[in-house]
Amino acid sequence: MLGKEGTVCPSAPSNPVCDSTEKSDTEEPRNGTTSGINQSIDWIKPSKGHEERFLECKSFTRRQPSWDNWPSNANILFNTLQRWISNPKSCLLTLEARPVDSKRARDISLEIIDFIRLNSQFHVIYTLSSPTGENDTTVDILKNLVTQAISILPNLQSLIPQQSTDNEDQLLDLTNNILRQSKNCFIVLETTNTNCADQLLRICLDIIQDRNIPVKFMLVTYQRSQLDGKSKGIVESVNLPPSQPRNGRTVGKRQVLWRRLKPQILDSQASGKRRIS
């Protein structure tokens, strides 16, 4: 079972996502709230909040989990996750999945978000695709990311123009600028909007060029990503393993693999692992 935040008790349950969903669906948002956003930049709020989507995905995962039949070939996925989460120098992970596997990709993204939030004091900024097939526009996705960042670091509100805009290029520039000002956080990006995913990958690659920015990105891509081979060690890439017949013996193995993961960003920036406010 999970003890107080940041610890795992010896009798930890077998499914981190399902266990964490036993909390009330009205639990407090982990990335701050939008209530503190200045009214003059109220236009930056998205049509649906990130925490509302998170709880919606949790509810669907609880009712219809896609990882019950945990594949025995998931070692490569977890070894890559371990390097990305635990190695301070590993800045970007791309998880490549087929469009038909979008539910499993969303569920593993949800599990990663939940794991980091429950087992570290790092913030997680994220976007998740809709479990009901609702189409998220690029504009809404970008506004959601910006809103989360400025909820964590209110001083970043000064970077938001008071003049509202739904221009994608302007919002991409704003998102890039805001995310590179974020500190000590993981950024998990899963969207079936492939055009937006391409744009977000460019932002990730641009930001991680500055090795001193203490953030880590994970991006799910539903098409082959073109990554620079020179980024080896900084950028990790792994395919979502195909589903396999149910095997109950893999459940315990999965829990052991999760316990190996110890979230770290940059040693110089995250040595105290204090939550920013």
Order of alpha helices (4+ residues) and beta strands (2+ residues): alpha-alpha-alpha-beta-alpha-beta-alpha-alpha-beta-alpha-beta-beta-alpha-alpha
